[in-house]
């Protein structure tokens, strides 16, 4: 997942790849090792290279999204460029890119295709293990693998996008 | 001792008194208005009675309704807290006539101290030092004459006043006329009494007050001073005990005068004698507050006493359990008044729902709070949410404990003035004890140099992780109120736990 996050009028590109224990992150192209846990609703405990932060999320009265770290407050604006562009244009049709999402929390066992591969509708794309059962996640349509958003061995949450077929 | 006590108040002070009741084995009776059904004091109380609409005059200020609840609930005594009816002599008298003990001084003492000009006349007889000025309300001619005599700048004050209402500073004879009229009409509006008197203005004074306590057998003691110079618009923001400028000798002199004030008024129960202190450390009687003060916890820390317990004992007729020489001050305590107001927007009130509350604790920290997570701060009352008090073996440690606690404190959903306290506590003048009643205005006029270390990268990272964990956002934004987000990494909301328990209960019984 890649997000454009505007903080203090500056845009940072944050790339997140969920690893087994931590997140592989790139901020503005620079790799950072991040361990993040949600400890309560809107309260995130984040370890960045061993340094601990508690990040609180709040929606201001004006509807702005705020991050509070210690006593400092940041107004942020999060954009997911890909999903915004795509979802709005061609929601629900088979013509546009389609996401393959994890139906429940689990672990990615195997990835059966590579990016840019041609796939047929119903072809297996990703094998996921959940509740001690392996499940093949199939392509929803004929097309091409635009992006793989997970890696073998990754733990995923319900609803995580695993791959995009265009 | 009483079996059942009614608390004629709301917010943190009602909670504080209810706690004392529980500690003493007294049943507490809370009262609440329409908008306070879910308030914390109702949750903590032993009994709770609805007394009317949000408007204070129809609920918390309504003597008839409160006395009616006292009778219906079988309360033997009423604790008025501070504000509302606490300094209303007519209420104290009505309690007496209804055979209910008012936990505070006699209505006669309150009446004597309630009018500032009358207090002045009585105290002058007792040899209490005063700022030069008039002893009673003046017409404009007499005011002009007296102002010339004592010299400008002067203050105009409402005789029936308090809380900064009806007060005007006058620096020159040209300003006097319009300021006089303004003070009179403000006093009329606020107190229904337009009597205005004059005082010489002490330049850069400190506000230091002495806690006294009397029993109903003629004993009065003083329990040390509180420095309350950090004020905004004549409202206290931060208080501490002891004062950085009061030494043992000054404390003894000030305390003895405060006791004299109390004895002159036949005073019993908790009271506070306020003084102005000039730059030469001369002090002048300002007024007496005939109730428990908001800032009483700092005195409790340094004396080791529980003033509310003491109030209950005194009101039930007991003698003071100690003598003046038994009172030893130890350590240093500072209180911050946490308000629902926005320090970045001219302290505009910020009511609303508290969506997230992370409260500090740990060594030397006391929090007297009337809020909880999920509670909506009503628009109708004073915006005081909580008092955060730091205690240390010395002033420096108390300051740093408070700074640490403020770092831990997080009130989400509404704006609070916590950042203001960080600024005050880090200020070099404050840390050196160089404060007077103009300190905060000067600090706020300066550009805010208290810049937090900015970590925009971490904020961006946090925002992205939040977004990835649940794209729909678990924030209570709109009607879904954050509940039942599809379990994507977010902690389940309390309702689910409740449901789970509800489902588990029948299974266990089977």
Interface residues (C-beta under 8 A of the other chain):
Chain A: X1 X3 X5 X7 X8 X10 X12 X14 X16 X18 X23 X25 X27 X28 X32 X34 X36 X38 X39 X40 X41 X42 X43 X44 X46 X48 X53 X55 X56 X57 X58 X59 X61 X63 X65 X67 X68 X69 X70 X71 X72 X74 X76 X78 X80 X83 X157 X158 X159 X160
Chain B: X350 X352 X355 X356 X358 X406 X407 X410 X412 X413 X415 X418 X419 X422 X452 X453 X454 X455 X456 X457 X458 X459 X460 X461 X462 X463 X464 X465 X466 X467 X468 X469 X471 X474 X475 X476 X477 X482 X486 X487 X488 X489 X490 X491 X493
